[in-house]
């Protein structure tokens, strides 16, 4: 009986999504990301700092496309500098070839699509400000015919989890 309970707990834990914790700006900014998202770039010194992840979509195999999520921080003097950082980022997003604003945007995030060479990508950018540090969370994935709704849901959930941990 104990062996069955132990096996059941092991199986439940194996199916659970675990989070990995990251720190930027000497620990001023901390966040959690899904542990199965490999880090493809990490700069934890200087200004800006960044951690970027690749999120593997089976549909992108052999296409040369890739889904990515990044958290970028920048030390800023004050709240006005943060607003300038956000405005500059939004203006840069609007320069994306084929830019189209998505109606799902809200006061804390910008959702849009645009072309990355010839492939349309969906973007979501969220901004946070804490203790003199501005943060941009950027989630982007190619719009591919073979991408499943299950994968999209998992991708969005991971982005939501990072946003929630940054908002704490």
Secondary structure, DSSP 8 states (H G I E B T S, - for coil): -HHHHHHHHHHHHHHS--EEEEEETTTTEEEEEETTSEEEEEE-SSSSEEEEEEE--GGGTTTT--EEEEEEEEE-SSHHHHHHHHHHHHHHHHTSTT-EE-TT-BTTEEEEEEEETTEEEEEEEEEEEETTEEEEEEEEEE--TT--HHHHHHHHHHHHHHHHHHT-
